[in-house]
Structures are given as C-alpha cells and as structure tokens.
Amino acid sequence: MTAAGDGGPAATLEPALDEALAQAAEAAAGVSRRPEPVAVVIFGASGDLAARKILPALATLAARQALPDGFAVVGVARSEIGDDEFRDRCMAAAGGEEANPAWTRLVRQFRYVAGDYGEDVTFATLAEVLDELDASAGTRGNRLYYLATVPSMFGRVAGGLARHGGNRPGPGGSFARLVVEKPFGTDLDSARRLDDELHQSFDEDQIFRIDHYMGKETVQNVLALRFANAIFEPIWNRRYVDHVQVTVAERLGVEHRGNFYESAGALRDIVQNHVMQVLSLTLMEPPATMEANAIRDEKVKLLRSVVVPRADQQVEHVVRAQYGAGTCGGEAVPGYREEEGVDPRSMTETYLAMNLAVDNWRWAGVPVYIRTGKRLADRVTEVTMIFQRPPHLPFAGQLTRDLRPDSLKLRIQPDEGISLCFGAKVPGPTFRVRSVSMDFSYQQAFPGGTAEAYERLLLDAMTGDAMLFIRSDEVDQAWQIVAPIQEAFAFGEPPLAHYPAGSWGPIEADRLIEATGRQWSNP
Ligand SMILES: NC(=O)c1ccc[n+]([C@@H]2O[C@H](COP(=O)([O-])OP(=O)(O)OC[C@H]3O[C@@H](n4cnc5c(N)ncnc54)[C@H](OP(=O)(O)O)[C@@H]3O)[C@@H](O)[C@H]2O)c1
C-alpha cells in the first residue's frame, strides 16, 4: 500500500501500520465510537442465537476495548439457571478466561432473571435487577433490550417492559432501545400486526430491526463502491447495465433445523429480508448523507419501484424447487423430504429463482434476476452487474467466441471482494479476445480480517446509529413485494420443480433466464 503527500514522493507502509495510523486518525477525529454506559438485556439468553452470536460478539467487543466502563448483561429466559451458571455460559462464549481478560472482568457483574415472558413478575424482577446494576455497575439507566427469543413473544416482551416503565428514556436523558431479530412477521398482515404491537410500547426510533447481512463489511462496501468513487456511478443505470443478478447459494441443507425450515422456505428465509436489503443498497439513488434516515429513505423508495406482478402472473416470473438426494462437496446427501423434521410430502421450497423489474428512471427495462437455494454446488453470495455488449465488434466472429459481456461482481461471501470482468487480447498472432478478471480481495487489502456482523450491529445499537437497521416501512414494502408470490404458492403455483443436491438448481431456473438470451453467472 502506498501513501503520498501532495506532489511528494510515495512512501510504502506496512499494511498493519497503515491500518493502525488510519484507526488513530479516526479516533482523533471522533469517528471511532465508544458507547455510553449501558445494560444489555437479552431475552432468549438460554437460546441458540445468544450462545452462538450475541455473547461472542459482545465478548469480542470487550476484548477490543469497545465497550463502555459501565457495562452489564442481564439474561432473561425460562430455564432455571442462576447468575453463576449464566456467567459460566458467558465465559464459554468467549472461549475461556485467559482468552479474554476484559470480558472476564465484566462478566462478574452479569445477572440472570429466570421467568416466563407471559408473567408480570418477570418484568418486575428485571426492573429491580436493572436498578441494582445502575448502582453497582454504573449503567446509568441506559437499556438495550435484545429480543433473541421466539417471535410469538416479541409483542409480550415489549408490553411487559412498558408496564414496568422500561420503554421510556430515564430522567437524566438515558435511552431505552429495542433490538428485534427476524423474522419480522411471516407475511404482510402478521408483519403489520407485529409492528402495531411493538409501536404500542416503543417508538419507531427506539426499534432496531436486525438483518445480519447489513452488518457485513461487504454489504456496506456497496455504498463505498457506489458513492465514494466517480467511475462507477455514471454507468450504474439502464444505459450501460443489461441486467442484474443476485445469488445467495448455500451448500448446506437444513441441518438440524428441518422443523423450522418447513414453516419458512427460501422466500421468507432469504428473499424477503437479505435479498431485498442487498438489492435496495445496490440499486437505490445516492443518499444526500450517510445519516440513517437518508439511506433508509432511498432504500424504501427503491423497494417501492419494484414492479410486483399479480399472483396469477407469478408463474412466468418465479421458479420454486426442492432438492433431492445428490452429492454435495463429495459427500452423498439425502433429499429435503428425507431430512429430519421434514414432512415426506413437503411442498416447502428450498430454492427460488425469480425475475423482477424496477420501474424507475434509472432501471426501467433492466431485468433483475434473483436466485437462492440450499444444497447448491457452492456457498456464495454475490451481486453481479452485467453490462451491455459493445454495439459493434470489429473482430471476426470466432475470435470473440470466449468473450462474455463485461461484468462487475460484488462478492459478499465467502471470498469477499469485487471482480471486474472484461475482454482482453489473448497473446498471439491473431486478434483473439477473451474475458479476464481483475480482482479486489478484502483479505489481501485488509489483512486484519473483517469484524463479525453482530459485533458491528451491537455496537451501532449501543451508540444509537440506526443506519444498518431496517425501518418499519422497509419491512412492509419488502413483504408487499413477496406477498403475491406467497399467494401464488398457496394456490400451488408455480408447480414445485426439483434439483439434485450439489447442482446449480433446477433446469426451470435456467429456462427462466435463458428465455431472454441471458445466462446465470455461476461462480
Ligand atoms: N439461531 C439463529 O442462528 C438465528 C438466526 C437469525 C435469527 N434468529 C432469530 O432469533 C430468535 C431466537 O432464536 P434462537 O435460535 O436463539 O431460539 P431458541 O434457541 O429456541 O431460544 C429461544 C429462547 O427464548 C426463550 N423463551 C421462549 N419462550 C419463552 C417464554 N415464554 N418465556 C421466557 N423465555 C422464553 C427460551 O428460553 P428457555 O429455553 O430457557 O425456555 C430461549 O432462551 C428467533 O426470533 C429466531 O428466528 C435466530
């Protein structure tokens, strides 16, 4: 990496030193933020998400000195475990005492409240514990409530907190925020009901809805790519882009979560949330500032521009499918209907492909192809902008047979980075041209590694920065886009297709895109 002053000689810096200097400059400019003292209350403290994501993320933030001095966690769930057992679990999430002394010091004051969310006494006890922590741990009345529990309890918890005054900022200007995990409803009606319930107790600006995709550096980098550079934005429109592809492919099947997946399916699990988030960031208009509502206004405007075909037209736009037995990563794997917890006659889709249109000035006439599935050939999440072909190729036909349209691939995971694919002359006596790729790799450019999504999101929620959280109208709009597809599914349309595990999906999905002379851009 190279740093150069105005007209001065370029100096080469070690990447680590370079990063450290950048961080010091950020700190001096007040850009790197440390939250105010706060008590984080985890509803669902004995559950999977708390153990796998929330507690490890908090522990890492402690190790990075990113937590405030006045900090405590209170776990709330039914399991009859006491403070000591909860603290042991918190330590286990951090990989033990030696691994993280800063966390070890904090964990000593963590508390656990055993109780049912349906009972008022749970919230009364919680309020007492939080008051005690204000005195003993210096949490100063600030609360971050994290709903990491079953969605049917979201409204009850919010109501219980409100009945005990936990939803209102305290007298000294303290804050009360509510972090909500997906799913935000299971369809448009239930999402609206959930919002009504939450809004009875918390104002919208107190609610932080998490879509962990938004915490990924590579998703945020879509904003940097588009709005920190002058070279991409001029071609980011219908005049240059032929079509857009979004792929969210998983190699894994449903693992031990067959029961959960039966009631979810690819449309609800991935498309309504993650895909809509990535799509709106990629296609939205430039925001005036990086302020939370400036960005969320643009995202929701984009979602409003998505054309939603009626349910009876969905058959032309959507392919749904289920995986059968096959070979994935060299291993023989069962079909979806043979998975544990899955109905042997299940109609739940494990794969979905669709095309959408965005009816606005920038994107009119540019199709957007989306596909997501389990048990596909590879694990990859990426957005690809495929550009139009040159209007005229002066080379003889067979000399360009290996030339694909130019494309820009935003690789969100796992091999995070960006690839620009364009035509280059093949060395030799003829003017043969073929596609080559120019790659930017996050890991090479920033060898320190990227933070886990939950670390960033928890820190943002503690500091009150809502930019990466989903606003109520975004959720609503995304449900409006998928509602006609849900309606079509309820009528058995389109018919369920099948694909072998380890493939790139059903033949019907290839036909969907090939009907317009295009192809899926497989990694
Ligand atoms: N796990 C993931 O990777 C993941 C990813 C994304 C989103 N999410 C979302 O995060 C939320 C939590 O998921 P999870 O997998 O952690 O669920 P989970 O393992 O089933 O945990 C549920 C938690 O809620 C508590 N709970 C449930 N009903 C309760 C009640 N009536 N009173 C008191 N406590 C109650 C449970 O306590 P007891 O067990 O002690 O009764 C447990 O701590 C869900 O909304 C899920 O959709 C999870």
The ligand as an ORCA input file, in Angstrom:
! r2SCAN-3c Opt
* xyz 0 1
  N     -30.354    -19.158     15.930
  C     -30.026    -18.444     14.875
  O     -28.996    -18.636     14.215
  C     -30.902    -17.307     14.429
  C     -30.537    -16.571     13.291
  C     -31.308    -15.476     12.920
  C     -32.423    -15.139     13.647
  N     -32.778    -15.882     14.735
  C     -33.960    -15.475     15.476
  O     -33.576    -15.215     16.827
  C     -34.622    -15.581     17.711
  C     -34.093    -16.618     18.711
  O     -33.654    -17.762     18.009
  P     -32.918    -18.968     18.730
  O     -32.476    -19.873     17.656
  O     -31.923    -18.478     19.716
  O     -34.137    -19.638     19.535
  P     -34.068    -20.727     20.709
  O     -32.746    -21.386     20.759
  O     -35.297    -21.541     20.582
  O     -34.189    -19.837     22.022
  C     -35.394    -19.260     22.430
  C     -35.147    -18.526     23.728
  O     -36.343    -17.882     24.134
  C     -36.664    -18.274     25.468
  N     -38.112    -18.337     25.599
  C     -39.003    -18.832     24.705
  N     -40.266    -18.684     25.185
  C     -40.151    -18.084     26.390
  C     -41.081    -17.661     27.362
  N     -42.414    -17.813     27.211
  N     -40.627    -17.089     28.483
  C     -39.295    -16.930     28.680
  N     -38.356    -17.329     27.798
  C     -38.790    -17.876     26.659
  C     -36.014    -19.620     25.618
  O     -35.848    -19.837     26.984
  P     -35.823    -21.315     27.674
  O     -35.205    -22.221     26.653
  O     -34.959    -21.086     28.856
  O     -37.221    -21.655     27.952
  C     -34.713    -19.437     24.873
  O     -33.794    -18.731     25.676
  C     -35.742    -16.089     16.821
  O     -36.573    -15.000     16.503
  C     -35.023    -16.546     15.564
  O     -35.869    -16.529     14.449
  C     -32.037    -16.943     15.135
*
